[in-house]
Amino acid sequence: MQNLRKKFPVLKQCIYANTASAGLLSEDLMEWRQGHDLDFLIGGSKMKNKGFAHMPEIKKVVGKFFHCSPENVALVPNFSLGLNLLLEGLPKDKTVLLLQSDYPSVNWPFETRNFKRVYVDIDAGMEDNIREKVKSGKIDVLALSLVQWVNGVRIDLDFLKELKKDFPNVMIIADGTQYCGVEEFDFEASGIDILGTSAYKWLLAGYGNGFFLVKDGVKDQFDLKGIGNGSVNNDLSQRNNISFCKFLEPGHLDSLNFGSLEFALHFLEDIGLENVQAQLQKLSTKAMQTFSELDLLEPHIAQRKQHSTIFNIKGDEKLFNRLTEENIVASPRGGGIRLSFHFYNTEEEIDVIGTLLKRWMSKR
């Protein structure tokens, strides 16, 4: 992993603990993007038409990476747009189970459409509380982020698989934006029916690209409304023969952005997701120990059996500014300070942060 750090020039300037906000651009991807735009400069529409024709191949790459049939992959600019397009086709008589204080782009689209809603808290007993609500028999849809944006709480994926097995009629819609790219994930074998993701965080694909994965078993519950020339790939004769995922692709798909997604997935394949996962486990363990010893985490965080590499520590604006002065890049979130670590971070960087925090606390 040390050699990989050289591909991310930002790391020479700071301790970058902010992938939960934006994943870094690698030199390799930058070079590919420059080549792409040079081809566009020289080739114009001829080059772009080749890019549009390449989209089915990108879907194959996404499908292979996440173990999903290419025809069940929809390419979208971001998670938020994809979910809103989906919900325009979901009957409003559904009762939806949401997590309190989940990411706005998960909860708000259900709330503004006035779906009947039930909530559970994000805490140590989150999975048990979800199961109890679902056991009531009144829940049609469970929608949630796989990893919480504010504090990094991660849902137990085995729990979701068991939940789907026990309650097959409950549709599970998940936001994987803070999850996809941290480990191997088999969509078909999971308990998730629909997974949507923006790819600019842990997948390191830059902005403007994402995807939705959909299982066949839930498609008939939707009457999708999103439609456009992109839905038929410029073949107007296909107006009445549009597949499910093409309703999520009503407009053109940009070859720069989705080509970046394809490049980023190959990049992670070359690293090996098993290596990424191993590094992240080390970082998560190190950060959990460091921040717990300083009593900077919510009590329920340490009570959960596994955690991501996103941590929200107690801290005010003064501490945030102090971290910034020390070239530690983080984000103020949820009344605290969010620190998040990817494979290009090191345990030594966490030690540096821990030492600074100890020094800060001793002066207060």
C-alpha positions as CSV (number, residue, x, y, z in Angstrom):
1,M,0.0,0.0,0.0
2,Q,2.9,2.3,0.6
3,N,3.8,2.4,-3.1
4,L,0.2,3.2,-4.0
5,R,0.4,6.4,-1.9
6,K,2.7,7.8,-4.6
7,K,-0.3,7.8,-7.0
8,F,-2.2,10.3,-4.9
9,P,-0.2,13.6,-4.7
10,V,-2.6,15.1,-2.1
11,L,-1.0,12.8,0.4
12,K,2.3,14.6,0.2
13,Q,0.6,17.8,1.4
14,C,-1.6,16.6,4.3
15,I,-3.1,13.7,6.3
16,Y,-6.2,13.1,4.2
17,A,-8.9,11.8,6.5
18,N,-11.8,12.8,4.4
19,T,-12.7,10.0,1.9
20,A,-16.2,10.0,3.3
21,S,-16.5,13.4,1.7
22,A,-14.5,12.8,-1.5
23,G,-12.2,10.0,-2.6
24,L,-8.9,11.1,-4.1
25,L,-8.0,11.4,-7.7
26,S,-5.1,9.2,-8.7
27,E,-2.5,10.2,-11.2
28,D,-3.4,7.2,-13.3
29,L,-7.0,8.3,-13.6
30,M,-6.0,11.9,-14.3
31,E,-3.8,10.7,-17.2
32,W,-6.7,8.6,-18.6
33,R,-9.0,11.5,-18.4
34,Q,-6.5,13.8,-20.1
35,G,-6.2,11.2,-22.9
36,H,-10.0,11.0,-23.2
37,D,-10.4,14.7,-23.6
38,L,-7.6,14.9,-26.1
39,D,-9.4,12.3,-28.1
40,F,-12.6,14.4,-27.8
41,L,-10.7,17.5,-28.9
42,I,-9.4,15.8,-32.0
43,G,-12.3,13.5,-32.8
44,G,-15.4,15.5,-31.8
45,S,-18.7,13.6,-32.2
46,K,-17.0,10.7,-33.8
47,M,-15.1,10.0,-30.6
48,K,-18.2,10.6,-28.4
49,N,-20.3,8.2,-30.4
50,K,-17.7,5.5,-29.7
51,G,-18.0,6.5,-26.1
52,F,-21.8,6.1,-26.1
53,A,-21.5,2.7,-27.8
54,H,-19.1,1.6,-25.1
55,M,-21.7,1.9,-22.2
56,P,-22.8,-1.7,-22.4
57,E,-19.2,-2.8,-21.8
58,I,-19.0,-0.5,-18.8
59,K,-22.2,-2.2,-17.4
60,K,-20.4,-5.5,-17.8
61,V,-17.5,-4.3,-15.8
62,V,-19.8,-3.0,-13.0
63,G,-21.8,-6.2,-13.1
64,K,-18.6,-8.4,-12.9
65,F,-17.2,-6.3,-10.0
66,F,-20.4,-6.5,-7.9
67,H,-21.7,-9.9,-9.2
68,C,-24.8,-8.6,-11.0
69,S,-26.1,-9.3,-14.5
70,P,-25.3,-6.4,-16.8
71,E,-28.9,-6.0,-17.8
72,N,-29.7,-5.3,-14.2
73,V,-27.1,-2.4,-14.0
74,A,-28.3,1.2,-14.5
75,L,-25.6,3.9,-14.9
76,V,-26.7,7.1,-13.2
77,P,-24.9,10.4,-12.5
78,N,-25.3,9.9,-8.7
79,F,-27.3,8.0,-6.1
80,S,-29.8,10.9,-5.4
81,L,-31.0,11.2,-9.0
82,G,-31.3,7.4,-9.4
83,L,-33.4,7.0,-6.2
84,N,-35.7,9.8,-7.1
85,L,-36.4,8.3,-10.6
86,L,-37.1,4.9,-8.9
87,L,-39.5,6.4,-6.3
88,E,-41.6,8.1,-9.0
89,G,-42.6,4.6,-10.0
90,L,-43.2,3.1,-6.6
91,P,-46.8,3.1,-5.4
92,K,-47.4,5.5,-2.6
93,D,-49.3,3.1,-0.5
94,K,-46.1,1.4,0.6
95,T,-45.0,1.7,4.3
96,V,-41.3,2.4,4.5
97,L,-38.9,1.7,7.4
98,L,-36.1,4.3,7.6
99,L,-33.2,5.0,9.9
100,Q,-33.4,8.2,12.0
101,S,-30.8,10.7,10.7
102,D,-29.8,8.6,7.8
103,Y,-28.3,10.5,4.8
104,P,-30.8,13.1,3.5
105,S,-30.7,11.6,0.0
106,V,-32.0,8.3,1.4
107,N,-34.7,9.7,3.7
108,W,-35.9,12.9,2.0
109,P,-37.2,11.4,-1.3
110,F,-39.5,9.1,0.7
111,E,-40.6,11.9,3.1
112,T,-41.4,14.4,0.3
113,R,-43.5,11.9,-1.5
114,N,-45.5,11.3,1.7
115,F,-44.9,7.6,2.0
116,K,-46.1,6.2,5.3
117,R,-42.9,5.9,7.3
118,V,-41.6,4.2,10.4
119,Y,-38.2,5.0,11.9
120,V,-35.6,3.2,14.1
121,D,-32.5,4.8,15.7
122,I,-28.9,4.2,14.7
123,D,-27.5,2.6,17.8
124,A,-26.0,-0.6,19.2
125,G,-29.3,-2.5,18.8
126,M,-30.2,-1.2,15.4
127,E,-30.5,-4.6,13.7
128,D,-32.7,-6.0,16.5
129,N,-34.9,-2.9,16.3
130,I,-35.3,-3.2,12.5
131,R,-36.3,-6.9,12.9
132,E,-38.9,-6.0,15.5
133,K,-40.4,-3.4,13.2
134,V,-40.4,-5.8,10.2
135,K,-42.0,-8.6,12.3
136,S,-45.0,-6.3,12.8
137,G,-46.0,-7.2,9.2
138,K,-46.7,-3.6,8.3
139,I,-43.4,-2.8,6.5
140,D,-43.2,-3.0,2.7
141,V,-39.8,-1.4,2.2
142,L,-36.6,-1.0,4.2
143,A,-34.4,1.8,2.9
144,L,-31.0,2.6,4.5
145,S,-27.4,3.4,4.0
146,L,-25.1,0.4,4.4
147,V,-22.6,2.7,6.2
148,Q,-23.8,5.8,8.0
149,W,-22.3,9.1,6.7
150,V,-22.0,10.9,10.0
151,N,-20.5,8.3,12.3
152,G,-19.6,5.3,10.2
153,V,-22.0,2.8,11.8
154,R,-22.2,-0.2,9.4
155,I,-25.2,-2.4,9.0
156,D,-24.6,-6.1,9.4
157,L,-24.9,-7.5,5.8
158,D,-25.5,-11.0,7.2
159,F,-28.4,-9.6,9.1
160,L,-29.9,-8.1,5.9
161,K,-29.5,-11.5,4.2
162,E,-31.3,-13.3,7.0
163,L,-33.9,-10.6,7.2
164,K,-34.7,-11.0,3.5
165,K,-34.8,-14.8,3.9
166,D,-37.3,-14.5,6.8
167,F,-39.4,-11.7,5.2
168,P,-39.0,-12.2,1.4
169,N,-41.8,-9.7,0.7
170,V,-40.0,-6.8,2.3
171,M,-38.1,-4.9,-0.4
172,I,-34.6,-3.8,0.8
173,I,-33.2,-0.6,-0.9
174,A,-29.7,0.3,0.1
175,D,-27.3,3.2,-0.5
176,G,-23.8,1.9,-0.9
177,T,-22.1,5.2,-1.4
178,Q,-20.1,4.9,1.9
179,Y,-19.6,1.2,1.4
180,C,-18.9,0.1,-2.2
181,G,-15.2,-0.2,-2.7
182,V,-14.1,-1.3,0.7
183,E,-14.4,-5.0,0.3
184,E,-15.7,-7.7,-2.1
185,F,-19.5,-7.6,-2.4
186,D,-21.8,-10.1,-4.1
187,F,-25.0,-8.4,-4.9
188,E,-26.8,-11.5,-6.1
189,A,-26.0,-13.4,-3.0
190,S,-26.9,-10.5,-0.7
191,G,-30.3,-9.7,0.9
192,I,-30.5,-6.4,-0.9
193,D,-33.0,-6.0,-3.7
194,I,-31.8,-2.6,-5.0
195,L,-28.4,-1.1,-4.4
196,G,-27.5,2.4,-5.5
197,T,-24.2,4.1,-5.3
198,S,-22.4,7.4,-6.1
199,A,-18.8,6.4,-7.0
200,Y,-16.8,9.4,-6.1
201,K,-16.0,8.3,-2.5
202,W,-14.5,4.9,-1.8
203,L,-14.5,3.7,-5.4
204,L,-12.3,6.7,-6.3
205,A,-14.0,7.3,-9.6
206,G,-14.5,11.1,-9.5
207,Y,-17.7,12.9,-9.6
208,G,-20.7,12.5,-12.0
209,N,-20.9,8.7,-12.0
210,G,-22.7,6.0,-10.1
211,F,-25.0,3.0,-10.7
212,F,-28.0,1.1,-9.5
213,L,-28.2,-2.7,-9.3
214,V,-31.6,-4.3,-9.3
215,K,-32.9,-7.8,-8.8
216,D,-35.5,-9.2,-11.1
217,G,-37.9,-10.1,-8.3
218,V,-38.8,-6.5,-7.4
219,K,-39.1,-5.0,-10.9
220,D,-42.8,-5.6,-11.2
221,Q,-43.5,-3.5,-8.1
222,F,-42.5,-0.3,-10.1
223,D,-44.2,1.6,-12.8
224,L,-41.2,3.8,-13.8
225,K,-41.8,7.2,-15.4
226,G,-38.4,8.4,-16.3
227,I,-37.9,8.3,-20.0
228,G,-36.0,9.9,-22.8
229,N,-33.9,9.4,-25.9
230,G,-31.3,7.7,-23.8
231,S,-33.8,5.0,-22.8
232,V,-33.9,3.7,-26.4
233,N,-30.2,4.4,-27.3
234,N,-31.4,6.7,-30.1
235,D,-33.6,4.0,-31.7
236,L,-37.0,5.6,-31.7
237,S,-38.7,2.3,-32.7
238,Q,-38.0,1.0,-29.2
239,R,-40.3,3.4,-27.5
240,N,-42.5,0.6,-26.2
241,N,-39.8,-1.9,-25.5
242,I,-37.8,-0.2,-22.8
243,S,-36.1,-2.4,-20.1
244,F,-36.3,-1.6,-16.4
245,C,-32.9,-0.1,-16.0
246,K,-33.1,2.0,-19.2
247,F,-35.9,4.0,-17.4
248,L,-33.2,5.1,-15.1
249,E,-31.1,6.3,-18.1
250,P,-33.3,8.8,-19.9
251,G,-30.5,11.0,-21.1
252,H,-27.0,10.6,-22.5
253,L,-24.3,9.0,-20.4
254,D,-21.0,10.9,-20.4
255,S,-18.0,8.9,-21.6
256,L,-15.6,10.8,-19.4
257,N,-17.5,10.2,-16.2
258,F,-18.5,6.6,-16.8
259,G,-15.2,5.8,-18.4
260,S,-13.7,7.1,-15.2
261,L,-15.9,4.6,-13.3
262,E,-14.7,1.8,-15.5
263,F,-11.1,2.8,-15.0
264,A,-11.5,3.0,-11.2
265,L,-13.0,-0.4,-11.0
266,H,-10.1,-1.9,-12.9
267,F,-7.7,0.0,-10.7
268,L,-9.3,-1.5,-7.5
269,E,-9.2,-5.0,-9.2
270,D,-5.5,-4.6,-9.8
271,I,-4.9,-3.7,-6.1
272,G,-7.2,-6.5,-5.0
273,L,-10.2,-5.9,-2.8
274,E,-8.9,-8.5,-0.4
275,N,-5.9,-6.2,0.1
276,V,-8.1,-3.1,0.4
277,Q,-10.2,-4.9,3.0
278,A,-7.2,-6.0,5.0
279,Q,-5.8,-2.5,5.2
280,L,-9.1,-1.0,6.1
281,Q,-9.5,-3.5,8.9
282,K,-6.1,-2.5,10.4
283,L,-7.1,1.2,10.1
284,S,-10.5,0.7,11.7
285,T,-9.0,-1.3,14.6
286,K,-6.3,1.3,15.2
287,A,-8.7,4.3,15.0
288,M,-11.3,2.6,17.2
289,Q,-8.6,1.9,19.9
290,T,-7.1,5.4,19.6
291,F,-10.4,7.4,19.8
292,S,-11.9,5.1,22.4
293,E,-9.0,5.5,24.7
294,L,-9.5,9.3,24.4
295,D,-13.2,8.9,25.1
296,L,-14.1,10.7,21.8
297,L,-16.7,8.3,20.4
298,E,-20.4,7.8,21.1
299,P,-20.7,4.9,23.6
300,H,-22.6,2.6,21.2
301,I,-19.9,2.7,18.5
302,A,-17.6,0.4,20.4
303,Q,-20.5,-1.9,21.3
304,R,-21.1,-2.9,17.7
305,K,-19.3,-6.0,16.4
306,Q,-17.8,-4.3,13.4
307,H,-17.3,-0.8,12.2
308,S,-16.2,1.0,9.1
309,T,-13.3,3.4,8.8
310,I,-15.5,6.5,9.4
311,F,-15.4,7.9,12.9
312,N,-17.1,11.0,14.4
313,I,-15.1,12.3,17.3
314,K,-16.2,14.8,19.9
315,G,-14.9,18.2,18.9
316,D,-15.9,21.8,18.3
317,E,-15.0,24.4,15.7
318,K,-11.8,25.3,17.5
319,L,-10.6,21.7,17.4
320,F,-11.6,21.4,13.7
321,N,-9.6,24.5,12.9
322,R,-6.6,23.2,14.9
323,L,-6.7,20.0,12.9
324,T,-6.9,22.0,9.7
325,E,-3.9,24.1,10.8
326,E,-1.9,20.9,11.3
327,N,-2.8,19.8,7.7
328,I,-5.3,17.2,8.7
329,V,-8.2,17.2,6.3
330,A,-11.6,16.2,7.9
331,S,-15.2,17.3,7.9
332,P,-17.4,18.9,10.6
333,R,-20.5,16.6,10.8
334,G,-23.3,15.9,13.3
335,G,-21.9,18.2,15.9
336,G,-18.5,16.6,15.9
337,I,-15.6,16.0,13.6
338,R,-15.7,13.2,11.0
339,L,-12.4,11.4,10.2
340,S,-12.4,8.7,7.5
341,F,-9.6,6.5,6.3
342,H,-9.0,4.7,3.0
343,F,-6.4,2.2,2.0
344,Y,-4.0,5.0,1.2
345,N,-4.0,6.1,4.8
346,T,-1.6,4.6,7.4
347,E,-1.6,3.6,11.1
348,E,1.1,6.1,11.6
349,E,-1.2,8.9,10.4
350,I,-3.7,7.8,13.0
351,D,-1.0,8.0,15.6
352,V,-0.2,11.5,14.6
353,I,-3.9,12.5,14.9
354,G,-4.1,10.8,18.3
355,T,-1.1,12.6,19.6
356,L,-2.5,15.9,18.5
357,L,-5.8,15.2,20.1
358,K,-4.1,14.2,23.4
359,R,-2.2,17.5,23.4
360,W,-5.4,19.4,22.6
361,M,-7.3,17.8,25.4
362,S,-4.5,18.3,28.0
363,K,-4.6,22.0,27.4
364,R,-8.4,22.3,27.9
